[in-house]
């Protein structure tokens, strides 16, 4: 049973090492930029809901009353 415990411990250590290596790889490939002031404001502000008329106007479709 001690051999199985030792093997399990070694596997856990290797998995930890792989996780660290994977995290470092991802950090290099996909850098995380800090949000700009505009992005922070957009995240915090409440979203506005467009009306059907506004959507159709943006698409260039005249709204029928």
C-alpha positions in Angstrom: 0.0 0.0 0.0 2.9 2.3 0.7 4.1 2.0 -3.0 0.6 3.0 -4.2 0.6 6.0 -1.9 4.0 7.1 -3.1 3.0 6.7 -6.7 -0.2 8.7 -6.1 1.8 11.4 -4.5 4.2 11.6 -7.4 1.3 11.8 -9.9 -0.2 14.7 -7.9 3.1 16.5 -7.9 3.5 16.1 -11.7 -0.1 17.3 -12.2 0.7 20.4 -10.1 3.8 21.1 -12.2 1.8 20.6 -15.4 -0.8 23.1 -14.2 1.9 25.7 -13.5 3.6 25.2 -16.9 0.2 25.4 -18.6 -0.7 28.6 -16.8 2.7 30.2 -17.8 2.1 29.1 -21.4 -1.4 30.6 -21.5 -0.1 33.8 -19.9 2.5 34.2 -22.6 0.2 33.4 -25.4 -2.8 35.4 -24.2 -1.6 38.5 -22.3 -4.1 40.1 -20.1 -4.4 43.9 -20.5 -5.8 46.1 -17.9 -9.2 47.6 -18.9 -9.2 51.2 -20.1 -11.2 53.9 -18.4 -13.9 53.6 -21.1 -14.1 49.8 -20.6 -14.3 50.1 -16.8 -17.2 52.6 -17.2 -19.0 50.3 -19.7 -18.7 47.4 -17.3 -20.1 49.4 -14.3 -22.8 51.4 -16.1 -26.3 50.0 -16.6 -27.0 48.9 -20.1 -29.4 50.8 -22.3 -32.1 48.9 -24.1 -32.7 50.1 -27.7 -36.3 50.3 -28.9 -37.5 48.6 -32.0 -37.7 52.0 -33.8 -34.0 52.7 -32.9 -32.9 49.3 -34.1 -34.8 49.6 -37.4 -33.4 53.1 -37.9 -29.9 51.8 -37.4 -30.5 49.2 -40.0 -31.9 51.8 -42.4 -35.4 50.4 -42.3 -38.2 52.9 -42.0 -40.6 52.1 -39.1 -44.2 51.7 -40.0 -46.6 53.2 -37.5 
